[in-house]
Amino acid sequence: FPGVRGEVEGGISKSWKEDRWSRGAYAYYQPGQMHRLLPDVASPEGRLHFAGDHTSPWPHWMQGALYSGRRVAQQINEA
């Protein structure tokens, strides 16, 4: 993300793996799975739409979650 360094005021890191209640943070694709599964994971089933970072080209990142939310909104608007 070019130019972002000048926009950051601070940061924090959290190990979700060590969180007592979650024990993890995201879905983890094995090599080749993302390419093979993503078209199906991100496709609606009738009126049911799926969003989340795991349904985007950027799993594990907020950008992926935001991307998927926008994708689903567009799918619904176009239906």
N, C-alpha and C positions, 0 to 999 in steps of 0.2 A: 504494500500500500504506500506508494511514493508520497512523500510529503506529510505523512501522518505524525512523524516524530515531533514536529512543531505544534501539533494539536493536543498532545498528551500532557496532562497535568500531574498524573500519578498513576500508580498501578498496584495490583495485589495479585497474589497467586494462591490458589487453593487446591489441595490434593483431594479430589472427590473420592479417590480410592481409599483414603484413610478416614473418610467421614463415616461415623458410626452408623448412620441411617441410610446412606446411599450405597456405599461400597463400590462406587463407579461413577462414570459421568456420561458415557456415550456408547453408542453401538460401534463395534469395531469390525470392519469388513476384512476378510482374508484377501490375499492377493488374487485379483481377477473377479472377486465377488461384486464389487461396486459396479464395474462395467456391465456385468451380466444381470444383476438384480435391480439396479436403479430404475430402468424404464418401468418395471412392474411395481416397485415400491412407491413410486411417485404417481402412479396412475389411479384415477378415481374408480370406485366400484359403485356404479349407479350414482346415487346421490351422496355417497360417502366419499369424502376427500381426505387425503393424508398429508400432513405437514410435519415438519420437524427437521432438524439438521441432518438426520439420517436419510431423508428423502431428497437431499440436494447434492450437488457436486462438491460441496464443502462440509462434509460431516465433521463433527467435533467443534465447530465454530459458530459464533453468533451470526456471522454472515450467512451461513447455511440455513439457520432457522429463519432469518428474515427473508431470504430468497424463497424458501419453501412457502412461507405465509403469503408472499406476493403472488407466487405461482398459483396457489390454491384460490386466492381471491380472483385472479384473472380467469381461471377455469370456471368458477361459479358465475362470474359476470358474462362469460361467453356461452354459458349453457342455456 
